[in-house]
Amino acid sequence: MTKSTSFRISDAARSRLAERAAHEGVSATMLLDRLIREGVDQLDHPGIVFRGPAHDRRAALAAGPDVWEVVARLSELDGSEERRIATLSAESDLHPRLIRLALDYAAEHPDETRERIERNRALAERSRRAAGQRQALIA
């Protein structure tokens, strides 16, 4: 649900917002909404950034993979949470603190994280099917 809210921002901020919104092809209100949500998430989780085009933003570690990628890999590993973190850290050279940061963000945004993981699995399955069909055509 959306509610009308009034903010006073400087002329310089309003101008930059309008320019950026036009560049991205979205309304200033849509851009401001995204910037507020992402900005608050970044304040709550220092080290998390957002990547991707305006229509498909995703949370990621500042110097690392997307949050969903970290969570997906952890779910494939066995053992306790700490054991999984240690294994992933050894595999990837990601510091355990960064892995925990990704997990903390994902815990606060479980639907977003699950949706990304499921979307990736569906795309991977589609790719496997297409490869099999190509092989069948040329066999």
N, CA, C and O atoms as a GROMACS GRO file, in nm:
protein
  556
    1MET      N    1   0.084  -0.117   0.000
    1MET     CA    2   0.000   0.000   0.000
    1MET      C    3   0.088   0.123   0.000
    1MET      O    4   0.189   0.128   0.070
    2THR      N    5   0.052   0.220  -0.077
    2THR     CA    6   0.128   0.344  -0.082
    2THR      C    7   0.046   0.456  -0.020
    2THR      O    8  -0.077   0.460  -0.030
    3LYS      N    9   0.117   0.547   0.043
    3LYS     CA   10   0.055   0.665   0.101
    3LYS      C   11   0.131   0.786   0.051
    3LYS      O   12   0.252   0.781   0.029
    4SER      N   13   0.060   0.893   0.035
    4SER     CA   14   0.123   1.016  -0.007
    4SER      C   15   0.201   1.074   0.110
    4SER      O   16   0.152   1.083   0.223
    5THR      N   17   0.324   1.114   0.081
    5THR     CA   18   0.410   1.172   0.183
    5THR      C   19   0.477   1.295   0.123
    5THR      O   20   0.514   1.296   0.005
    6SER      N   21   0.491   1.396   0.202
    6SER     CA   22   0.553   1.518   0.154
    6SER      C   23   0.692   1.534   0.215
    6SER      O   24   0.708   1.522   0.337
    7PHE      N   25   0.791   1.559   0.131
    7PHE     CA   26   0.928   1.585   0.175
    7PHE      C   27   0.974   1.715   0.113
    7PHE      O   28   0.933   1.751   0.002
    8ARG      N   29   1.057   1.784   0.184
    8ARG     CA   30   1.123   1.901   0.128
    8ARG      C   31   1.267   1.863   0.103
    8ARG      O   32   1.339   1.824   0.194
    9ILE      N   33   1.308   1.876  -0.022
    9ILE     CA   34   1.447   1.848  -0.057
    9ILE      C   35   1.502   1.969  -0.132
    9ILE      O   36   1.427   2.048  -0.189
   10SER      N   37   1.631   1.980  -0.130
   10SER     CA   38   1.694   2.095  -0.196
   10SER      C   39   1.670   2.093  -0.346
   10SER      O   40   1.639   1.988  -0.404
   11ASP      N   41   1.683   2.208  -0.406
   11ASP     CA   42   1.669   2.217  -0.551
   11ASP      C   43   1.773   2.130  -0.620
   11ASP      O   44   1.743   2.065  -0.721
   12ALA      N   45   1.895   2.128  -0.566
   12ALA     CA   46   2.002   2.046  -0.625
   12ALA      C   47   1.965   1.898  -0.619
   12ALA      O   48   1.984   1.825  -0.716
   13ALA      N   49   1.913   1.853  -0.505
   13ALA     CA   50   1.874   1.712  -0.491
   13ALA      C   51   1.758   1.679  -0.584
   13ALA      O   52   1.756   1.573  -0.647
   14ARG      N   53   1.662   1.769  -0.592
   14ARG     CA   54   1.545   1.748  -0.680
   14ARG      C   55   1.590   1.739  -0.826
   14ARG      O   56   1.540   1.655  -0.901
   15SER      N   57   1.682   1.824  -0.865
   15SER     CA   58   1.732   1.824  -1.001
   15SER      C   59   1.806   1.694  -1.033
   15SER      O   60   1.785   1.633  -1.138
   16ARG      N   61   1.893   1.652  -0.941
   16ARG     CA   62   1.967   1.527  -0.962
   16ARG      C   63   1.873   1.408  -0.967
   16ARG      O   64   1.890   1.318  -1.049
   17LEU      N   65   1.773   1.407  -0.880
   17LEU     CA   66   1.674   1.299  -0.878
   17LEU      C   67   1.600   1.293  -1.011
   17LEU      O   68   1.582   1.186  -1.068
   18ALA      N   69   1.557   1.408  -1.060
   18ALA     CA   70   1.483   1.412  -1.187
   18ALA      C   71   1.571   1.366  -1.303
   18ALA      O   72   1.524   1.293  -1.390
   19GLU      N   73   1.696   1.409  -1.305
   19GLU     CA   74   1.787   1.368  -1.411
   19GLU      C   75   1.811   1.218  -1.409
   19GLU      O   76   1.808   1.151  -1.513
   20ARG      N   77   1.835   1.165  -1.290
   20ARG     CA   78   1.862   1.021  -1.279
   20ARG      C   79   1.738   0.940  -1.314
   20ARG      O   80   1.747   0.838  -1.382
   21ALA      N   81   1.623   0.985  -1.268
   21ALA     CA   82   1.497   0.915  -1.300
   21ALA      C   83   1.475   0.913  -1.451
   21ALA      O   84   1.436   0.810  -1.507
   22ALA      N   85   1.499   1.025  -1.516
   22ALA     CA   86   1.482   1.030  -1.661
   22ALA      C   87   1.581   0.936  -1.729
   22ALA      O   88   1.546   0.868  -1.825
   23HIS      N   89   1.704   0.934  -1.680
   23HIS     CA   90   1.806   0.845  -1.735
   23HIS      C   91   1.765   0.698  -1.724
   23HIS      O   92   1.788   0.620  -1.816
   24GLU      N   93   1.704   0.662  -1.612
   24GLU     CA   94   1.661   0.523  -1.590
   24GLU      C   95   1.524   0.493  -1.648
   24GLU      O   96   1.483   0.377  -1.653
   25GLY      N   97   1.453   0.596  -1.693
   25GLY     CA   98   1.321   0.575  -1.750
   25GLY      C   99   1.214   0.542  -1.648
   25GLY      O  100   1.119   0.470  -1.676
   26VAL      N  101   1.230   0.597  -1.528
   26VAL     CA  102   1.132   0.576  -1.422
   26VAL      C  103   1.089   0.712  -1.367
   26VAL      O  104   1.152   0.814  -1.396
   27SER      N  105   0.984   0.712  -1.288
   27SER     CA  106   0.942   0.838  -1.227
   27SER      C  107   1.035   0.872  -1.111
   27SER      O  108   1.101   0.785  -1.054
   28ALA      N  109   1.039   0.999  -1.078
   28ALA     CA  110   1.120   1.043  -0.964
   28ALA      C  111   1.072   0.975  -0.836
   28ALA      O  112   1.153   0.941  -0.750
   29THR      N  113   0.942   0.955  -0.823
   29THR     CA  114   0.887   0.889  -0.704
   29THR      C  115   0.934   0.744  -0.695
   29THR      O  116   0.972   0.698  -0.588
   30MET      N  117   0.933   0.673  -0.808
   30MET     CA  118   0.980   0.533  -0.807
   30MET      C  119   1.128   0.526  -0.771
   30MET      O  120   1.169   0.439  -0.694
   31LEU      N  121   1.207   0.616  -0.827
   31LEU     CA  122   1.350   0.616  -0.797
   31LEU      C  123   1.373   0.651  -0.651
   31LEU      O  124   1.454   0.586  -0.585
   32LEU      N  125   1.304   0.751  -0.600
   32LEU     CA  126   1.320   0.790  -0.460
   32LEU      C  127   1.282   0.675  -0.367
   32LEU      O  128   1.349   0.651  -0.267
   33ASP      N  129   1.175   0.605  -0.399
   33ASP     CA  130   1.133   0.490  -0.318
   33ASP      C  131   1.243   0.384  -0.314
   33ASP      O  132   1.277   0.333  -0.208
   34ARG      N  133   1.300   0.352  -0.430
   34ARG     CA  134   1.407   0.253  -0.436
   34ARG      C  135   1.530   0.300  -0.359
   34ARG      O  136   1.590   0.223  -0.285
   35LEU      N  137   1.568   0.426  -0.377
   35LEU     CA  138   1.686   0.478  -0.307
   35LEU      C  139   1.668   0.476  -0.155
   35LEU      O  140   1.762   0.447  -0.082
   36ILE      N  141   1.549   0.505  -0.109
   36ILE     CA  142   1.523   0.501   0.036
   36ILE      C  143   1.533   0.358   0.088
   36ILE      O  144   1.600   0.332   0.188
   37ARG      N  145   1.466   0.265   0.020
   37ARG     CA  146   1.471   0.126   0.066
   37ARG      C  147   1.613   0.071   0.064
   37ARG      O  148   1.658   0.012   0.162
   38GLU      N  149   1.685   0.092  -0.046
   38GLU     CA  150   1.822   0.042  -0.056
   38GLU      C  151   1.913   0.115   0.042
   38GLU      O  152   2.000   0.052   0.103
   39GLY      N  153   1.895   0.244   0.057
   39GLY     CA  154   1.978   0.320   0.150
   39GLY      C  155   1.961   0.275   0.294
   39GLY      O  156   2.060   0.262   0.367
   40VAL      N  157   1.839   0.250   0.335
   40VAL     CA  158   1.814   0.202   0.471
   40VAL      C  159   1.874   0.062   0.489
   40VAL      O  160   1.934   0.033   0.592
   41ASP      N  161   1.857  -0.023   0.388
   41ASP     CA  162   1.918  -0.157   0.396
   41ASP      C  163   2.070  -0.148   0.406
   41ASP      O  164   2.131  -0.225   0.479
   42GLN      N  165   2.130  -0.055   0.334
   42GLN     CA  166   2.275  -0.040   0.341
   42GLN      C  167   2.319   0.015   0.476
   42GLN      O  168   2.426  -0.022   0.526
   43LEU      N  169   2.240   0.101   0.535
   43LEU     CA  170   2.271   0.149   0.671
   43LEU      C  171   2.258   0.036   0.772
   43LEU      O  172   2.339   0.025   0.865
   44ASP      N  173   2.155  -0.046   0.755
   44ASP     CA  174   2.133  -0.159   0.846
   44ASP      C  175   2.236  -0.270   0.828
   44ASP      O  176   2.265  -0.343   0.922
   45HIS      N  177   2.290  -0.282   0.709
   45HIS     CA  178   2.384  -0.390   0.676
   45HIS      C  179   2.506  -0.334   0.603
   45HIS      O  180   2.518  -0.351   0.482
   46PRO      N  181   2.595  -0.267   0.675
   46PRO     CA  182   2.714  -0.210   0.608
   46PRO      C  183   2.793  -0.321   0.537
   46PRO      O  184   2.825  -0.424   0.596
   47GLY      N  185   2.823  -0.296   0.411
   47GLY     CA  186   2.891  -0.396   0.329
   47GLY      C  187   2.800  -0.456   0.224
   47GLY      O  188   2.847  -0.525   0.133
   48ILE      N  189   2.670  -0.428   0.235
   48ILE     CA  190   2.574  -0.472   0.133
   48ILE      C  191   2.556  -0.356   0.035
   48ILE      O  192   2.540  -0.241   0.076
   49VAL      N  193   2.557  -0.389  -0.093
   49VAL     CA  194   2.530  -0.292  -0.199
   49VAL      C  195   2.420  -0.349  -0.288
   49VAL      O  196   2.378  -0.463  -0.270
   50PHE      N  197   2.375  -0.270  -0.382
   50PHE     CA  198   2.272  -0.316  -0.473
   50PHE      C  199   2.321  -0.301  -0.616
   50PHE      O  200   2.378  -0.198  -0.654
   51ARG      N  201   2.299  -0.405  -0.694
   51ARG     CA  202   2.346  -0.410  -0.832
   51ARG      C  203   2.230  -0.440  -0.926
   51ARG      O  204   2.124  -0.487  -0.886
   52GLY      N  205   2.255  -0.411  -1.052
   52GLY     CA  206   2.159  -0.448  -1.155
   52GLY      C  207   2.078  -0.330  -1.203
   52GLY      O  208   2.080  -0.222  -1.144
   53PRO      N  209   2.006  -0.354  -1.311
   53PRO     CA  210   1.923  -0.247  -1.369
   53PRO      C  211   1.806  -0.214  -1.277
   53PRO      O  212   1.771  -0.291  -1.188
   54ALA      N  213   1.746  -0.100  -1.301
   54ALA     CA  214   1.638  -0.051  -1.215
   54ALA      C  215   1.526  -0.153  -1.197
   54ALA      O  216   1.467  -0.161  -1.089
   55HIS      N  217   1.496  -0.231  -1.298
   55HIS     CA  218   1.384  -0.326  -1.291
   55HIS      C  219   1.423  -0.458  -1.224
   55HIS      O  220   1.337  -0.543  -1.200
   56ASP      N  221   1.552  -0.477  -1.194
   56ASP     CA  222   1.596  -0.606  -1.142
   56ASP      C  223   1.713  -0.590  -1.045
   56ASP      O  224   1.819  -0.648  -1.066
   57ARG      N  225   1.693  -0.511  -0.940
   57ARG     CA  226   1.799  -0.485  -0.844
   57ARG      C  227   1.817  -0.606  -0.752
   57ARG      O  228   1.722  -0.677  -0.722
   58ARG      N  229   1.942  -0.627  -0.707
   58ARG     CA  230   1.969  -0.738  -0.617
   58ARG      C  231   2.076  -0.698  -0.517
   58ARG      O  232   2.168  -0.621  -0.548
   59ALA      N  233   2.062  -0.752  -0.397
   59ALA     CA  234   2.158  -0.725  -0.290
   59ALA      C  235   2.283  -0.810  -0.312
   59ALA      O  236   2.275  -0.925  -0.355
   60ALA      N  237   2.398  -0.750  -0.282
   60ALA     CA  238   2.525  -0.820  -0.300
   60ALA      C  239   2.625  -0.772  -0.196
   60ALA      O  240   2.608  -0.665  -0.136
   61LEU      N  241   2.727  -0.852  -0.175
   61LEU     CA  242   2.839  -0.808  -0.092
   61LEU      C  243   2.918  -0.706  -0.173
   61LEU      O  244   2.936  -0.723  -0.294
   62ALA      N  245   2.964  -0.600  -0.110
   62ALA     CA  246   3.033  -0.492  -0.181
   62ALA      C  247   3.148  -0.544  -0.266
   62ALA      O  248   3.166  -0.501  -0.380
   63ALA      N  249   3.225  -0.635  -0.212
   63ALA     CA  250   3.340  -0.689  -0.286
   63ALA      C  251   3.322  -0.839  -0.303
   63ALA      O  252   3.412  -0.918  -0.274
   64GLY      N  253   3.204  -0.879  -0.349
   64GLY     CA  254   3.179  -1.021  -0.360
   64GLY      C  255   3.053  -1.053  -0.437
   64GLY      O  256   3.000  -0.969  -0.510
   65PRO      N  257   3.005  -1.174  -0.418
   65PRO     CA  258   2.888  -1.221  -0.493
   65PRO      C  259   2.757  -1.163  -0.440
   65PRO      O  260   2.753  -1.095  -0.338
   66ASP      N  261   2.651  -1.194  -0.513
   66ASP     CA  262   2.517  -1.156  -0.468
   66ASP      C  263   2.482  -1.235  -0.342
   66ASP      O  264   2.532  -1.345  -0.319
   67VAL      N  265   2.396  -1.176  -0.260
   67VAL     CA  266   2.353  -1.241  -0.136
   67VAL      C  267   2.289  -1.376  -0.165
   67VAL      O  268   2.318  -1.474  -0.097
   68TRP      N  269   2.203  -1.382  -0.266
   68TRP     CA  270   2.135  -1.508  -0.296
   68TRP      C  271   2.235  -1.618  -0.333
   68TRP      O  272   2.212  -1.735  -0.302
   69GLU      N  273   2.344  -1.581  -0.397
   69GLU     CA  274   2.444  -1.681  -0.435
   69GLU      C  275   2.511  -1.741  -0.312
   69GLU      O  276   2.537  -1.861  -0.307
   70VAL      N  277   2.538  -1.657  -0.214
   70VAL     CA  278   2.599  -1.705  -0.089
   70VAL      C  279   2.503  -1.800  -0.020
   70VAL      O  280   2.543  -1.909   0.022
   71VAL      N  281   2.378  -1.761  -0.008
   71VAL     CA  282   2.278  -1.844   0.061
   71VAL      C  283   2.254  -1.975  -0.015
   71VAL      O  284   2.244  -2.081   0.046
   72ALA      N  285   2.246  -1.967  -0.146
   72ALA     CA  286   2.225  -2.089  -0.226
   72ALA      C  287   2.339  -2.187  -0.204
   72ALA      O  288   2.315  -2.307  -0.187
   73ARG      N  289   2.461  -2.139  -0.205
   73ARG     CA  290   2.575  -2.229  -0.184
   73ARG      C  291   2.574  -2.286  -0.044
   73ARG      O  292   2.600  -2.405  -0.026
   74LEU      N  293   2.545  -2.204   0.056
   74LEU     CA  294   2.539  -2.255   0.194
   74LEU      C  295   2.434  -2.365   0.207
   74LEU      O  296   2.454  -2.461   0.281
   75SER      N  297   2.323  -2.351   0.136
   75SER     CA  298   2.217  -2.452   0.146
   75SER      C  299   2.258  -2.584   0.084
   75SER      O  300   2.200  -2.688   0.115
   76GLU      N  301   2.358  -2.582  -0.004
   76GLU     CA  302   2.407  -2.705  -0.068
   76GLU      C  303   2.507  -2.779   0.020
   76GLU      O  304   2.536  -2.896  -0.005
   77LEU      N  305   2.560  -2.714   0.120
   77LEU     CA  306   2.664  -2.774   0.206
   77LEU      C  307   2.601  -2.846   0.323
   77LEU      O  308   2.485  -2.823   0.359
   78ASP      N  309   2.678  -2.933   0.383
   78ASP     CA  310   2.632  -3.010   0.500
   78ASP      C  311   2.695  -2.954   0.627
   78ASP      O  312   2.798  -2.887   0.623
   79GLY      N  313   2.630  -2.984   0.739
   79GLY     CA  314   2.685  -2.949   0.868
   79GLY      C  315   2.612  -2.832   0.932
   79GLY      O  316   2.512  -2.781   0.881
   80SER      N  317   2.667  -2.790   1.045
   80SER     CA  318   2.610  -2.677   1.117
   80SER      C  319   2.632  -2.549   1.037
   80SER      O  320   2.704  -2.547   0.937
   81GLU      N  321   2.568  -2.444   1.080
   81GLU     CA  322   2.585  -2.315   1.014
   81GLU      C  323   2.732  -2.275   1.012
   81GLU      O  324   2.784  -2.232   0.908
   82GLU      N  325   2.799  -2.289   1.125
   82GLU     CA  326   2.941  -2.251   1.133
   82GLU      C  327   3.028  -2.337   1.042
   82GLU      O  328   3.122  -2.288   0.980
   83ARG      N  329   2.996  -2.465   1.034
   83ARG     CA  330   3.073  -2.555   0.946
   83ARG      C  331   3.054  -2.515   0.800
   83ARG      O  332   3.149  -2.512   0.722
   84ARG      N  333   2.930  -2.483   0.763
   84ARG     CA  334   2.900  -2.441   0.626
   84ARG      C  335   2.973  -2.311   0.593
   84ARG      O  336   3.030  -2.296   0.485
   85ILE      N  337   2.971  -2.218   0.688
   85ILE     CA  338   3.040  -2.090   0.667
   85ILE      C  339   3.189  -2.114   0.648
   85ILE      O  340   3.251  -2.055   0.560
   86ALA      N  341   3.247  -2.200   0.731
   86ALA     CA  342   3.390  -2.230   0.719
   86ALA      C  343   3.422  -2.294   0.584
   86ALA      O  344   3.523  -2.261   0.522
   87THR      N  345   3.337  -2.385   0.540
   87THR     CA  346   3.359  -2.451   0.411
   87THR      C  347   3.350  -2.351   0.297
   87THR      O  348   3.436  -2.350   0.208
   88LEU      N  349   3.247  -2.268   0.298
   88LEU     CA  350   3.232  -2.169   0.192
   88LEU      C  351   3.347  -2.068   0.194
   88LEU      O  352   3.395  -2.026   0.089
   89SER      N  353   3.391  -2.031   0.311
   89SER     CA  354   3.504  -1.939   0.323
   89SER      C  355   3.629  -1.999   0.260
   89SER      O  356   3.702  -1.931   0.188
   90ALA      N  357   3.653  -2.126   0.287
   90ALA     CA  358   3.770  -2.194   0.231
   90ALA      C  359   3.758  -2.207   0.079
   90ALA      O  360   3.857  -2.194   0.007
   91GLU      N  361   3.638  -2.233   0.030
   91GLU     CA  362   3.614  -2.248  -0.114
   91GLU      C  363   3.631  -2.118  -0.191
   91GLU      O  364   3.680  -2.116  -0.304
   92SER      N  365   3.590  -2.010  -0.129
   92SER     CA  366   3.572  -1.886  -0.203
   92SER      C  367   3.666  -1.773  -0.162
   92SER      O  368   3.671  -1.670  -0.230
   93ASP      N  369   3.737  -1.791  -0.056
   93ASP     CA  370   3.818  -1.683   0.001
   93ASP      C  371   3.735  -1.567   0.054
   93ASP      O  372   3.788  -1.459   0.080
   94LEU      N  373   3.604  -1.588   0.070
   94LEU     CA  374   3.521  -1.488   0.136
   94LEU      C  375   3.545  -1.499   0.286
   94LEU      O  376   3.544  -1.610   0.341
   95HIS      N  377   3.567  -1.388   0.351
   95HIS     CA  378   3.586  -1.390   0.496
   95HIS      C  379   3.455  -1.434   0.560
   95HIS      O  380   3.347  -1.394   0.515
   96PRO      N  381   3.462  -1.516   0.666
   96PRO     CA  382   3.339  -1.559   0.733
   96PRO      C  383   3.248  -1.443   0.775
   96PRO      O  384   3.126  -1.458   0.775
   97ARG      N  385   3.306  -1.329   0.810
   97ARG     CA  386   3.226  -1.212   0.848
   97ARG      C  387   3.137  -1.167   0.731
   97ARG      O  388   3.023  -1.127   0.753
   98LEU      N  389   3.189  -1.175   0.609
   98LEU     CA  390   3.110  -1.136   0.492
   98LEU      C  391   2.999  -1.236   0.464
   98LEU      O  392   2.889  -1.199   0.424
   99ILE      N  393   3.028  -1.362   0.485
   99ILE     CA  394   2.926  -1.466   0.466
   99ILE      C  395   2.813  -1.446   0.568
   99ILE      O  396   2.695  -1.457   0.533
  100ARG      N  397   2.849  -1.416   0.692
  100ARG     CA  398   2.747  -1.388   0.794
  100ARG      C  399   2.667  -1.263   0.760
  100ARG      O  400   2.547  -1.257   0.785
  101LEU      N  401   2.734  -1.163   0.704
  101LEU     CA  402   2.664  -1.042   0.663
  101LEU      C  403   2.559  -1.075   0.558
  101LEU      O  404   2.446  -1.028   0.566
  102ALA      N  405   2.595  -1.157   0.459
  102ALA     CA  406   2.499  -1.198   0.356
  102ALA      C  407   2.383  -1.276   0.419
  102ALA      O  408   2.267  -1.257   0.382
  103LEU      N  409   2.416  -1.363   0.512
  103LEU     CA  410   2.311  -1.441   0.581
  103LEU      C  411   2.218  -1.351   0.662
  103LEU      O  412   2.097  -1.370   0.661
  104ASP      N  413   2.274  -1.253   0.731
  104ASP     CA  414   2.192  -1.160   0.809
  104ASP      C  415   2.097  -1.082   0.719
  104ASP      O  416   1.980  -1.066   0.751
  105TYR      N  417   2.149  -1.034   0.606
  105TYR     CA  418   2.063  -0.962   0.512
  105TYR      C  419   1.952  -1.056   0.462
  105TYR      O  420   1.835  -1.018   0.460
  106ALA      N  421   1.989  -1.177   0.422
  106ALA     CA  422   1.892  -1.272   0.370
  106ALA      C  423   1.786  -1.306   0.475
  106ALA      O  424   1.668  -1.324   0.441
  107ALA      N  425   1.827  -1.316   0.600
  107ALA     CA  426   1.731  -1.348   0.706
  107ALA      C  427   1.625  -1.238   0.721
  107ALA      O  428   1.511  -1.265   0.757
  108GLU      N  429   1.664  -1.114   0.693
  108GLU     CA  430   1.568  -1.004   0.701
  108GLU      C  431   1.488  -0.988   0.571
  108GLU      O  432   1.388  -0.916   0.567
  109HIS      N  433   1.533  -1.054   0.465
  109HIS     CA  434   1.467  -1.045   0.334
  109HIS      C  435   1.451  -1.186   0.275
  109HIS      O  436   1.499  -1.212   0.165
  110PRO      N  437   1.383  -1.276   0.348
  110PRO     CA  438   1.377  -1.416   0.302
  110PRO      C  439   1.302  -1.436   0.171
  110PRO      O  440   1.343  -1.519   0.090
  111ASP      N  441   1.195  -1.364   0.148
  111ASP     CA  442   1.119  -1.383   0.024
  111ASP      C  443   1.201  -1.341  -0.097
  111ASP      O  444   1.204  -1.411  -0.198
  112GLU      N  445   1.266  -1.227  -0.086
  112GLU     CA  446   1.352  -1.177  -0.194
  112GLU      C  447   1.463  -1.278  -0.225
  112GLU      O  448   1.493  -1.306  -0.341
  113THR      N  449   1.524  -1.332  -0.120
  113THR     CA  450   1.635  -1.426  -0.137
  113THR      C  451   1.587  -1.556  -0.198
  113THR      O  452   1.648  -1.606  -0.293
  114ARG      N  453   1.478  -1.612  -0.146
  114ARG     CA  454   1.423  -1.737  -0.201
  114ARG      C  455   1.383  -1.721  -0.347
  114ARG      O  456   1.407  -1.810  -0.428
  115GLU      N  457   1.322  -1.607  -0.380
  115GLU     CA  458   1.278  -1.584  -0.517
  115GLU      C  459   1.396  -1.583  -0.612
  115GLU      O  460   1.388  -1.640  -0.721
  116ARG      N  461   1.505  -1.521  -0.573
  116ARG     CA  462   1.626  -1.518  -0.656
  116ARG      C  463   1.683  -1.659  -0.675
  116ARG      O  464   1.720  -1.698  -0.786
  117ILE      N  465   1.688  -1.735  -0.566
  117ILE     CA  466   1.742  -1.871  -0.574
  117ILE      C  467   1.655  -1.956  -0.666
  117ILE      O  468   1.707  -2.028  -0.751
  118GLU      N  469   1.525  -1.948  -0.650
  118GLU     CA  470   1.434  -2.026  -0.734
  118GLU      C  471   1.441  -1.983  -0.880
  118GLU      O  472   1.437  -2.067  -0.969
  119ARG      N  473   1.452  -1.853  -0.904
  119ARG     CA  474   1.464  -1.805  -1.041
  119ARG      C  475   1.591  -1.860  -1.106
  119ARG      O  476   1.588  -1.902  -1.221
  120ASN      N  477   1.701  -1.859  -1.033
  120ASN     CA  478   1.826  -1.912  -1.086
  120ASN      C  479   1.816  -2.061  -1.113
  120ASN      O  480   1.863  -2.109  -1.216
  121ARG      N  481   1.754  -2.136  -1.022
  121ARG     CA  482   1.738  -2.280  -1.043
  121ARG      C  483   1.653  -2.308  -1.166
  121ARG      O  484   1.684  -2.398  -1.244
  122ALA      N  485   1.547  -2.230  -1.184
  122ALA     CA  486   1.460  -2.249  -1.301
  122ALA      C  487   1.536  -2.218  -1.430
  122ALA      O  488   1.522  -2.290  -1.529
  123LEU      N  489   1.616  -2.112  -1.429
  123LEU     CA  490   1.695  -2.079  -1.549
  123LEU      C  491   1.799  -2.186  -1.578
  123LEU      O  492   1.823  -2.220  -1.694
  124ALA      N  493   1.861  -2.240  -1.474
  124ALA     CA  494   1.960  -2.346  -1.494
  124ALA      C  495   1.895  -2.470  -1.551
  124ALA      O  496   1.951  -2.535  -1.639
  125GLU      N  497   1.777  -2.505  -1.501
  125GLU     CA  498   1.705  -2.622  -1.553
  125GLU      C  499   1.665  -2.601  -1.698
  125GLU      O  500   1.675  -2.692  -1.779
  126ARG      N  501   1.619  -2.482  -1.730
  126ARG     CA  502   1.583  -2.450  -1.869
  126ARG      C  503   1.705  -2.463  -1.960
  126ARG      O  504   1.695  -2.514  -2.072
  127SER      N  505   1.818  -2.417  -1.912
  127SER     CA  506   1.942  -2.427  -1.990
  127SER      C  507   1.983  -2.572  -2.010
  127SER      O  508   2.027  -2.610  -2.119
  128ARG      N  509   1.969  -2.655  -1.905
  128ARG     CA  510   2.001  -2.799  -1.917
  128ARG      C  511   1.910  -2.866  -2.019
  128ARG      O  512   1.957  -2.946  -2.100
  129ARG      N  513   1.782  -2.834  -2.014
  129ARG     CA  514   1.687  -2.893  -2.111
  129ARG      C  515   1.723  -2.852  -2.253
  129ARG      O  516   1.722  -2.935  -2.344
  130ALA      N  517   1.753  -2.725  -2.272
  130ALA     CA  518   1.788  -2.676  -2.406
  130ALA      C  519   1.914  -2.745  -2.456
  130ALA      O  520   1.923  -2.780  -2.574
  131ALA      N  521   2.013  -2.765  -2.369
  131ALA     CA  522   2.137  -2.834  -2.410
  131ALA      C  523   2.105  -2.977  -2.451
  131ALA      O  524   2.158  -3.027  -2.550
  132GLY      N  525   2.019  -3.043  -2.375
  132GLY     CA  526   1.979  -3.180  -2.408
  132GLY      C  527   1.906  -3.186  -2.541
  132GLY      O  528   1.928  -3.277  -2.621
  133GLN      N  529   1.820  -3.090  -2.566
  133GLN     CA  530   1.747  -3.087  -2.692
  133GLN      C  531   1.841  -3.060  -2.810
  133GLN      O  532   1.824  -3.117  -2.918
  134ARG      N  533   1.938  -2.973  -2.789
  134ARG     CA  534   2.035  -2.948  -2.896
  134ARG      C  535   2.113  -3.076  -2.928
  134ARG      O  536   2.135  -3.110  -3.044
  135GLN      N  537   2.154  -3.146  -2.824
  135GLN     CA  538   2.229  -3.272  -2.842
  135GLN      C  539   2.143  -3.374  -2.916
  135GLN      O  540   2.194  -3.444  -3.003
  136ALA      N  541   2.017  -3.382  -2.882
  136ALA     CA  542   1.927  -3.477  -2.948
  136ALA      C  543   1.911  -3.443  -3.096
  136ALA      O  544   1.897  -3.533  -3.180
  137LEU      N  545   1.911  -3.317  -3.128
  137LEU     CA  546   1.896  -3.275  -3.268
  137LEU      C  547   2.015  -3.313  -3.353
  137LEU      O  548   2.000  -3.346  -3.471
  138ILE      N  549   2.132  -3.309  -3.295
  138ILE     CA  550   2.251  -3.335  -3.376
  138ILE      C  551   2.306  -3.476  -3.358
  138ILE      O  552   2.408  -3.511  -3.418
  139ALA      N  553   2.241  -3.555  -3.276
  139ALA     CA  554   2.289  -3.692  -3.251
  139ALA      C  555   2.263  -3.783  -3.369
  139ALA      O  556   2.297  -3.902  -3.365
   0.00000   0.00000   0.00000
